[in-house]
Amino acid sequence: MMNYTIVGEASELAEWSKESEALSVYEALSTLEDRRGRKGKRYSLALVITCVLLGKLAGETTLLAIADWIRLRQDWLHTVLPTTRKAFPCAATYSNVLRSVDPAQVNQRLMDLLTRVRAERRAAGEQAHVALDGKTLRGTQHHQAEDQKKLHQMNLYETQTGVVLKELAVAEKANELTHMQAFLNQVLLSGRIITADALYTQHAFCLDTISAGADYLLIAKQNQSTLANDLALFFTEPPADCRDWRTASSLDKGHGRLETRDMWVSTELNGFLAREWYGVEQVFCLRRRVQHPLKCTQQVVYGFTSLTAQQADAARLLALIRAHWSIENHLHYRRDVTLAEDACQVRKGAAPHVLAVLNSFVLALFDWCQVTNAKQCMRRLDACPLQAVQLLLKSLSEN
């Protein structure tokens, strides 16, 4: 998909025309609203953000490093990018420009682009799974200035594709529930399955999810102690006349450990719970047992779902719970470790939020390209930067 050579493709990209590349990343960025003043606009928003993305694709994690990476290749980049000035931006210019961009608009333009391209590959009738979770931008912490407030980002993440369908930045983690309604609407959720951690196990969450035409799968912990205790009692001492009792198991071995997951599912509590938990169709108990060479750990969690037994058997529910953690492993962890997001000291205005959105898009782009090792891919793009340019300026449907 990305087997290009710099020599063979540079002349073709030098004749690039945005009108003919409706599905290119650059074309999507060129539709962003520019909120900067009329004076002092030396570089277009599309060019600035494209340069940031190029640097990130090549493994650079700070604006200073990105600016250096671009300038060291500026003679060649002039032949392949639609530039109008002799020099490329410095690090301060990148920061200033990113402050003036609407992060939600950037996310919508970029993720909508990937969604349209992926629609051609999605299986007919497939019920997509989305995960809702939050992440604190740690580089914005411990600053007292009014324009440098701590940010906590909420993401609605499609687990199969890596696309962030919606993101929202809030001031504190405790504010997640107050912003929950922004994610529970028909446009985002219709026909989908949504999973979330125990924080979102709320009566309103269940009602709004069903009203949006979606299904939920939630975990019960001590923030809903009555529910958690009822489920624990049922699965610890099941009634003798229980007629619906289904199980599933999975076994994974790797990284020096053996992980066993056992799931028990039933519909026997539906009538009892439906008085408070709208739409409940099944309850479950999941036991995770991890064996290391010198120790063994075990965790038991309880939960419930609006998916019927016909929609999701025990094995399907087990797979959905495991897939939920892709928002941590594939998105949040890689943003922190691979893209060094927590170490980023850009903290003024909307800039840290925009950079977080761009990080999510880079990872989604890697997932679309079926990249299994992001670091290795970054090293390849650093050595052959034309491949990165191809990704951003050429139609994604052609790659």
RODO-2510 file (C-alpha; in nm, 4 decimals, decimal comma):
residues 399
     n   res          X          Y          Z
     1     m     0,0000     0,0000     0,0000
     2     m     0,2865     0,2395     0,0720
     3     n     0,5627     0,0986    -0,1460
     4     y     0,6725     0,4244    -0,3091
     5     t     1,0126     0,5746    -0,3844
     6     i     1,0909     0,9410    -0,3342
     7     v     1,2554     0,9809    -0,6719
     8     g     0,9750     0,8172    -0,8661
     9     e     0,6876     1,0085    -0,7058
    10     a     0,8184     1,3593    -0,6312
    11     s     0,7435     1,4949    -0,9764
    12     e     0,3877     1,3614    -0,9655
    13     l     0,3168     1,5217    -0,6288
    14     a     0,4654     1,8501    -0,7445
    15     e     0,1665     1,8759    -0,9802
    16     w    -0,0804     1,8066    -0,6978
    17     s    -0,4292     1,9580    -0,7373
    18     k    -0,6601     1,9713    -0,4368
    19     e    -0,9695     1,9781    -0,6566
    20     s    -0,8915     1,6265    -0,7768
    21     e    -0,8206     1,4883    -0,4292
    22     a    -1,1567     1,5161    -0,2522
    23     l    -1,0681     1,2363    -0,0090
    24     s    -0,7220     1,3642     0,0834
    25     v    -0,6385     1,4716     0,4372
    26     y    -0,5081     1,8056     0,3108
    27     e    -0,8347     1,8742     0,1319
    28     a    -1,0301     1,7984     0,4508
    29     l    -0,8084     2,0375     0,6469
    30     s    -0,8541     2,3120     0,3892
    31     t    -1,2241     2,3318     0,4837
    32     l    -1,1476     2,4280     0,8457
    33     e    -1,2715     2,7639     0,9697
    34     d    -0,9775     3,0033     1,0068
    35     r    -1,0423     3,2157     1,3166
    36     r    -0,7192     3,4118     1,2950
    37     g    -0,7156     3,7850     1,2250
    38     r    -0,6844     3,9059     0,8676
    39     k    -0,3299     4,0353     0,9209
    40     g    -0,0269     3,8149     0,9691
    41     k    -0,1571     3,5001     0,7998
    42     r     0,1650     3,3707     0,6494
    43     y     0,0634     3,0058     0,6328
    44     s    -0,2694     2,8366     0,5708
    45     l    -0,4246     2,6224     0,8428
    46     a    -0,4146     2,3207     0,6135
    47     l    -0,0405     2,3580     0,5560
    48     v     0,0435     2,4100     0,9244
    49     i    -0,1580     2,1098     1,0432
    50     t    -0,0287     1,8957     0,7559
    51     c     0,3278     1,9757     0,8622
    52     v     0,2468     1,8784     1,2207
    53     l     0,0975     1,5499     1,0995
    54     l     0,4001     1,4800     0,8796
    55     g     0,6322     1,5277     1,1762
    56     k     0,4199     1,3047     1,3977
    57     l     0,4022     1,0331     1,1325
    58     a     0,7822     1,0403     1,1244
    59     g     0,8052     0,9956     1,5017
    60     e     0,8615     1,3539     1,6201
    61     t     0,6708     1,4294     1,9411
    62     t     0,7311     1,8016     2,0112
    63     l     0,6580     2,1112     1,8059
    64     l     1,0256     2,2096     1,8144
    65     a     1,1292     1,8691     1,6793
    66     i     0,8549     1,8834     1,4157
    67     a     0,9669     2,2302     1,3033
    68     d     1,3290     2,1083     1,2741
    69     w     1,2230     1,7946     1,0859
    70     i     1,0279     2,0017     0,8331
    71     r     1,3002     2,2634     0,7844
    72     l     1,5708     2,0030     0,7316
    73     r     1,3631     1,8779     0,4368
    74     q     1,2250     2,2096     0,3193
    75     d     1,3891     2,2083    -0,0258
    76     w     1,2291     1,8753    -0,1097
    77     l     0,8982     1,9572     0,0620
    78     h     0,8595     2,2673    -0,1567
    79     t     0,8345     2,0338    -0,4560
    80     v     0,5608     1,8152    -0,3061
    81     l     0,3552     2,0453    -0,0812
    82     p     0,1264     2,3267    -0,2003
    83     t     0,3340     2,6024    -0,0346
    84     t     0,3513     2,9720    -0,1212
    85     r     0,6412     3,0897     0,0977
    86     k     1,0112     3,0134     0,0884
    87     a     1,0427     2,9175     0,4563
    88     f     0,8358     2,6841     0,6690
    89     p     0,6923     2,7803     1,0124
    90     c     0,8993     2,7836     1,3302
    91     a     0,7865     2,6061     1,6491
    92     a     0,6266     2,9220     1,7937
    93     t     0,4183     2,9677     1,4783
    94     y     0,2847     2,6129     1,5037
    95     s     0,1835     2,6751     1,8649
    96     n     0,0196     3,0103     1,7875
    97     v    -0,1756     2,8736     1,4924
    98     l    -0,2983     2,5659     1,6823
    99     r    -0,4379     2,7887     1,9585
   100     s    -0,6795     2,9441     1,7109
   101     v    -0,8229     2,6173     1,5759
   102     d    -1,1469     2,4560     1,6913
   103     p    -1,0441     2,1046     1,8106
   104     a    -1,3934     1,9603     1,7627
   105     q    -1,3978     2,0795     1,4030
   106     v    -1,0538     1,9293     1,3348
   107     n    -1,1637     1,5954     1,4789
   108     q    -1,4861     1,5976     1,2777
   109     r    -1,3126     1,6738     0,9483
   110     l    -1,0407     1,4120     0,9911
   111     m    -1,2455     1,1318     1,1462
   112     d    -1,5341     1,1831     0,9033
   113     l    -1,2820     1,1365     0,6231
   114     l    -1,1701     0,7998     0,7613
   115     t    -1,5305     0,6997     0,8298
   116     r    -1,6294     0,7632     0,4680
   117     v    -1,3364     0,5655     0,3346
   118     r    -1,3951     0,2791     0,5776
   119     a    -1,7659     0,2605     0,4908
   120     e    -1,6688     0,0817     0,1711
   121     r    -1,5039    -0,1958     0,3723
   122     r    -1,7583    -0,2373     0,6528
   123     a    -1,9610    -0,5549     0,6353
   124     a    -2,3305    -0,5113     0,5660
   125     g    -2,5461    -0,5288     0,8793
   126     e    -2,2463    -0,5185     1,1137
   127     q    -2,3328    -0,3672     1,4540
   128     a    -2,0365    -0,1466     1,5360
   129     h    -1,8957    -0,1395     1,8878
   130     v    -1,7974     0,1939     2,0451
   131     a    -1,6268     0,2592     2,3784
   132     l    -1,6670     0,5731     2,5903
   133     d    -1,3843     0,6733     2,8215
   134     g    -1,1808     0,9729     2,9343
   135     k    -0,8127     1,0633     2,9519
   136     t    -0,6356     1,3446     3,1365
   137     l    -0,3814     1,5450     2,9343
   138     r    -0,1124     1,5361     3,2028
   139     g     0,1076     1,7920     3,0326
   140     t    -0,1585     2,0542     3,1105
   141     q    -0,1521     1,9893     3,4860
   142     h     0,0073     2,2010     3,7604
   143     h    -0,0218     2,5367     3,5826
   144     q    -0,1976     2,8311     3,7418
   145     a    -0,2303     3,0647     3,4437
   146     e    -0,5874     3,1317     3,3317
   147     d    -0,5157     3,0214     2,9739
   148     q    -0,3322     2,7044     3,0839
   149     k    -0,6056     2,5076     3,2585
   150     k    -0,5891     2,1327     3,3097
   151     l    -0,7763     1,9382     3,0429
   152     h    -0,9489     1,6020     3,0575
   153     q    -1,0593     1,4578     2,7227
   154     m    -1,3587     1,2287     2,6685
   155     n    -1,3550     1,0034     2,3607
   156     l    -1,6178     0,7956     2,1840
   157     y    -1,3977     0,5361     2,0155
   158     e    -1,4952     0,2814     1,7499
   159     t    -1,3084    -0,0307     1,8574
   160     q    -1,3001    -0,2020     1,5156
   161     t    -1,1547     0,0927     1,3260
   162     g    -0,9734     0,3167     1,5752
   163     v    -1,1849     0,6161     1,4688
   164     v    -1,2761     0,8694     1,7400
   165     l    -1,6373     0,9494     1,6520
   166     k    -1,6565     1,2365     1,9002
   167     e    -1,4258     1,3960     2,1532
   168     l    -1,4810     1,6615     2,4160
   169     a    -1,2437     1,8371     2,6562
   170     v    -1,3653     1,9105     3,0087
   171     a    -1,1915     2,0842     3,2964
   172     e    -1,1880     1,7963     3,5453
   173     k    -1,2403     1,4206     3,5382
   174     a    -1,5395     1,4584     3,7713
   175     n    -1,7162     1,6509     3,4964
   176     e    -1,7450     1,3462     3,2693
   177     l    -2,0969     1,2629     3,3846
   178     t    -2,2180     1,6185     3,3345
   179     h    -2,1075     1,5999     2,9691
   180     m    -2,2386     1,2466     2,9121
   181     q    -2,5448     1,3651     2,7191
   182     a    -2,3279     1,5038     2,4370
   183     f    -2,2357     1,1466     2,3386
   184     l    -2,5744     0,9790     2,3814
   185     n    -2,7606     1,0860     2,0713
   186     q    -2,9033     0,9052     1,7718
   187     v    -2,6550     1,0477     1,5222
   188     l    -2,3599     0,8919     1,7055
   189     l    -2,5127     0,5766     1,8513
   190     s    -2,7937     0,4515     1,6301
   191     g    -2,7409     0,0828     1,5569
   192     r    -2,4263     0,0595     1,7724
   193     i    -2,3222    -0,1139     2,0939
   194     i    -2,1688     0,1163     2,3539
   195     t    -1,9506     0,0063     2,6438
   196     a    -1,8191     0,2243     2,9250
   197     d    -1,6522     0,1872     3,2634
   198     a    -1,8402     0,1764     3,5930
   199     l    -1,8555     0,5566     3,6210
   200     y    -2,1254     0,5563     3,3508
   201     t    -2,3430     0,2896     3,5158
   202     q    -2,6285     0,5339     3,5658
   203     h    -3,0040     0,5097     3,5121
   204     a    -2,9989     0,8040     3,2703
   205     f    -2,7208     0,6436     3,0651
   206     c    -2,9326     0,3308     3,0047
   207     l    -3,2443     0,5276     2,9144
   208     d    -3,0662     0,7681     2,6790
   209     t    -2,8751     0,4884     2,5061
   210     i    -3,1913     0,2933     2,4287
   211     s    -3,3644     0,6148     2,3183
   212     a    -3,0763     0,6746     2,0738
   213     g    -3,1385     0,3366     1,9110
   214     a    -2,8301     0,1693     2,0587
   215     d    -2,7473    -0,1073     2,3065
   216     y    -2,5336    -0,0798     2,6179
   217     l    -2,3003    -0,3077     2,8134
   218     l    -2,2058    -0,1772     3,1581
   219     i    -2,0069    -0,2849     3,4645
   220     a    -2,1509    -0,2625     3,8179
   221     k    -1,9160    -0,1537     4,0964
   222     q    -1,9515     0,0216     4,4291
   223     n    -2,0738     0,3479     4,2792
   224     q    -2,3928     0,1400     4,2365
   225     s    -2,3451    -0,0750     4,5446
   226     t    -2,7018    -0,2132     4,5603
   227     l    -2,6833    -0,3325     4,2003
   228     a    -2,3343    -0,4776     4,2487
   229     n    -2,4401    -0,6627     4,5642
   230     d    -2,7541    -0,8017     4,3977
   231     l    -2,5504    -0,9360     4,1051
   232     a    -2,2824    -1,0792     4,3330
   233     l    -2,5434    -1,2581     4,5429
   234     f    -2,7158    -1,4025     4,2353
   235     f    -2,3973    -1,5441     4,0825
   236     t    -2,2503    -1,6582     4,4155
   237     e    -2,5680    -1,8382     4,5231
   238     p    -2,7782    -1,8978     4,2103
   239     p    -3,1364    -2,0127     4,2732
   240     a    -3,1952    -2,3841     4,2470
   241     d    -3,4635    -2,3360     3,9816
   242     c    -3,2478    -2,1136     3,7567
   243     r    -3,3340    -2,2143     3,3999
   244     d    -3,0984    -1,9860     3,2068
   245     w    -2,7315    -2,0283     3,2885
   246     r    -2,4825    -1,9951     3,0024
   247     t    -2,1028    -1,9886     3,0077
   248     a    -1,8050    -1,9052     2,7909
   249     s    -1,4278    -1,9087     2,8405
   250     s    -1,1145    -1,7814     2,6729
   251     l    -0,7475    -1,8565     2,7257
   252     d    -0,4534    -1,6398     2,6232
   253     k    -0,0849    -1,7074     2,6698
   254     g     0,1920    -1,4557     2,6131
   255     h     0,4366    -1,2130     2,7728
   256     g     0,5180    -1,4687     3,0425
   257     r     0,1631    -1,5074     3,1699
   258     l    -0,1443    -1,7235     3,1235
   259     e    -0,4754    -1,5353     3,1290
   260     t    -0,8080    -1,7147     3,1692
   261     r    -1,1475    -1,5454     3,1393
   262     d    -1,4663    -1,7222     3,2475
   263     m    -1,8075    -1,5707     3,1820
   264     w    -2,1473    -1,6654     3,3291
   265     v    -2,4600    -1,5117     3,1757
   266     s    -2,8282    -1,5274     3,2665
   267     t    -3,1626    -1,3608     3,1973
   268     e    -3,3163    -1,4619     3,5310
   269     l    -3,2777    -1,1150     3,6896
   270     n    -3,4309    -0,9170     3,4019
   271     g    -3,7690    -0,8676     3,5663
   272     f    -3,6157    -0,7736     3,9008
   273     l    -3,3707    -0,5170     3,7571
   274     a    -3,5947    -0,3705     3,4850
   275     r    -3,7764    -0,1570     3,7445
   276     e    -3,4693     0,0652     3,7752
   277     w    -3,2404    -0,0261     3,4841
   278     y    -3,4203     0,0429     3,1613
   279     g    -3,3756    -0,2099     2,8814
   280     v    -3,1792    -0,4744     3,0742
   281     e    -3,1855    -0,8116     2,8948
   282     q    -2,8949    -1,0080     3,0458
   283     v    -2,6679    -1,0020     3,3499
   284     f    -2,3199    -1,1491     3,3677
   285     c    -2,0267    -1,2355     3,5895
   286     l    -1,6717    -1,2266     3,4548
   287     r    -1,3739    -1,3805     3,6328
   288     r    -1,0256    -1,2893     3,5128
   289     r    -0,7423    -1,5098     3,6351
   290     v    -0,3816    -1,4237     3,5458
   291     q    -0,1012    -1,6677     3,6245
   292     h     0,2540    -1,5372     3,6378
   293     p     0,5614    -1,7513     3,7101
   294     l     0,5642    -1,6520     4,0800
   295     k     0,2115    -1,5267     4,1497
   296     c    -0,1520    -1,5534     4,0494
   297     t    -0,4105    -1,2741     4,0501
   298     q    -0,7869    -1,2944     4,0143
   299     q    -1,0592    -1,0357     3,9585
   300     v    -1,4370    -1,0790     3,9456
   301     v    -1,6636    -0,8162     3,7895
   302     y    -2,0391    -0,8026     3,7382
   303     g    -2,2464    -0,6246     3,4810
   304     f    -2,5558    -0,6138     3,2631
   305     t    -2,6518    -0,5366     2,9059
   306     s    -2,9474    -0,4481     2,6861
   307     l    -2,8376    -0,7053     2,4272
   308     t    -3,0681    -1,0027     2,4154
   309     a    -2,9468    -1,3615     2,4268
   310     q    -3,0192    -1,3854     2,0530
   311     q    -2,8108    -1,0731     1,9802
   312     a    -2,5152    -1,1725     2,1981
   313     d    -2,4412    -1,5045     2,3615
   314     a    -2,1900    -1,5465     2,6438
   315     a    -1,8932    -1,5667     2,4056
   316     r    -1,9997    -1,2462     2,2286
   317     l    -2,0355    -1,0570     2,5578
   318     l    -1,6916    -1,1799     2,6622
   319     a    -1,5447    -1,0506     2,3360
   320     l    -1,7173    -0,7120     2,3734
   321     i    -1,5814    -0,6610     2,7238
   322     r    -1,2315    -0,7397     2,6075
   323     a    -1,2682    -0,5178     2,3000
   324     h    -1,3666    -0,2269     2,5262
   325     w    -1,0103    -0,2123     2,6548
   326     s    -0,8824    -0,1238     2,3094
   327     i    -0,9626     0,2388     2,3952
   328     e    -0,6984     0,2111     2,6677
   329     n    -0,4483    -0,0137     2,4891
   330     h    -0,4750     0,1151     2,1310
   331     l    -0,5638     0,4793     2,1913
   332     h    -0,4740     0,6179     2,5341
   333     y    -0,1632     0,4052     2,5929
   334     r    -0,0203     0,4671     2,2454
   335     r    -0,0883     0,8389     2,2724
   336     d     0,1079     0,8467     2,5988
   337     v     0,3917     0,6078     2,5116
   338     t     0,4280     0,6124     2,1322
   339     l     0,3421     0,9796     2,0787
   340     a     0,4631     1,1063     2,4206
   341     e     0,1439     1,3029     2,4823
   342     d     0,1792     1,3228     2,8605
   343     a     0,5277     1,4731     2,8246
   344     c     0,4046     1,7462     2,5879
   345     q     0,4407     2,0923     2,7447
   346     v     0,2240     2,2786     2,4936
   347     r    -0,0489     2,4098     2,7209
   348     k    -0,1876     2,7449     2,6019
   349     g    -0,5369     2,7894     2,4655
   350     a    -0,6722     2,5133     2,2435
   351     a    -0,3261     2,3946     2,1294
   352     p    -0,2938     2,0930     2,3667
   353     h    -0,6460     1,9841     2,2773
   354     v    -0,5765     2,0105     1,9032
   355     l    -0,2543     1,8109     1,9406
   356     a    -0,4471     1,5385     2,1261
   357     v    -0,6945     1,5235     1,8369
   358     l    -0,4075     1,4964     1,5871
   359     n    -0,2506     1,2175     1,7935
   360     s    -0,5768     1,0235     1,7812
   361     f    -0,5963     1,0725     1,4056
   362     v    -0,2388     0,9519     1,3489
   363     l    -0,3183     0,6313     1,5375
   364     a    -0,6475     0,5881     1,3495
   365     l    -0,4586     0,6354     1,0231
   366     f    -0,2116     0,3649     1,1272
   367     d    -0,5029     0,1341     1,2088
   368     w    -0,6555     0,2070     0,8681
   369     c    -0,3221     0,1140     0,7083
   370     q    -0,3202    -0,2046     0,9204
   371     v     0,0044    -0,1064     1,0916
   372     t     0,0897    -0,3529     1,3691
   373     n     0,3990    -0,1736     1,5025
   374     a     0,3554     0,2047     1,5137
   375     k     0,7147     0,2811     1,6145
   376     q     0,8537     0,0712     1,3315
   377     c     0,6199     0,2418     1,0844
   378     m     0,7336     0,5837     1,2087
   379     r     1,0956     0,4934     1,1488
   380     r     1,0062     0,3859     0,7962
   381     l     0,8220     0,7127     0,7292
   382     d     1,1128     0,9107     0,8710
   383     a     1,3478     0,7368     0,6279
   384     c     1,1019     0,7642     0,3352
   385     p     0,8983     1,0812     0,4041
   386     l     0,7281     1,0720     0,0651
   387     q     0,5185     0,7828     0,1941
   388     a     0,3869     1,0124     0,4687
   389     v     0,3161     1,2849     0,2134
   390     q     0,1311     1,0323    -0,0002
   391     l    -0,0928     0,9438     0,2934
   392     l    -0,1902     1,3058     0,3558
   393     l    -0,2143     1,4500     0,0057
   394     k    -0,3362     1,1582    -0,2023
   395     s    -0,6893     1,0210    -0,1914
   396     l    -0,7086     0,7664     0,0937
   397     s    -0,9292     0,5432    -0,1189
   398     e    -0,6365     0,4979    -0,3583
   399     n    -0,3847     0,3852    -0,0942
***
